[in-house]
Amino acid sequence: MGGIEIGGIKIAIIHGKDEKIVNALAKSGEYNVVIRGHTHKPDIRKIGTVIIINPGEVCGYLSDKRTIAIFDKES
């Protein structure tokens, strides 16, 4: 797990499938965005005001779907 801040937006980054950890990061009040991976399933959702992003699988090896996510802090 790691964290960065870009342009005043605090972002948690985690590779793992433990939903308890993802939800705890979102509910912690420490981050505006949680970027997560490992499940190979693209998803964008919110918990409160925190955006949770799973970009999916860029190579498409396991899911047959090539996906990425682009986060635009303005929109």
N, C-alpha and C positions, 0 to 999 in steps of 0.2 A: 504494500500500500504506500502511496505517496501523495503528496499534495503540492499544488502550485497556486500562485496568484498571478493573474493576468488582467491588467487594466482594472484592478479593484474587484475582480471576480475570483472568489476562492473556489478551487476545484480539487476534489478528492479523486484519486485514480486508484482503482483496485482491480486485480485479476483474480476472480474467484466466483464461486456460485453460491456462497452462503448468503441467503437473502437477509438473515438477521443482521449481518455486518453491513450490507448495503443499506438497509433500512435505518440502522443505528447511525450511520454516517449522515444520511439525509435528515434525520431528526435531531442531530447533535447541535444544530445551530452554528456550526463552524464553517459550513460550506454552502455555496450557492448552486453548485453543480457537482454531481457524482458521475464519473465516467467509469463504467465497469465492463468486464469482458468475461470470457471463458465459456459462456453458454452457446455461443455461435448463433444466437437468436436476436436479430435487431429489435430494439425497443426504445421508445422515448416515453417517459411518464413523469408525473410529478407527485411528490409527497409534500404537502403544504406548498411552499414557494420554491422548493428545491427541485431542479430538473435532474432526472436520472437518465443517462444515455448509455445504451449498449449498441455499439456500432455494428455488431454482427460479425461477419467473417469475410475479410477482404479477398481471400483466395478462393473461397467457395468449395474447398476440398471436402468438407464433411457435409455441408448442407446443400450443395449445388446452387447456392445463391451467393453472389458476390455483392457485399454491401459495405458501405462506409457511412460515417456520420460527420457532418460539418456543423460546428457550433458557431453561430453568429451572435456575438454578445449584444448587438444592437437590436436584434429582433427576437 
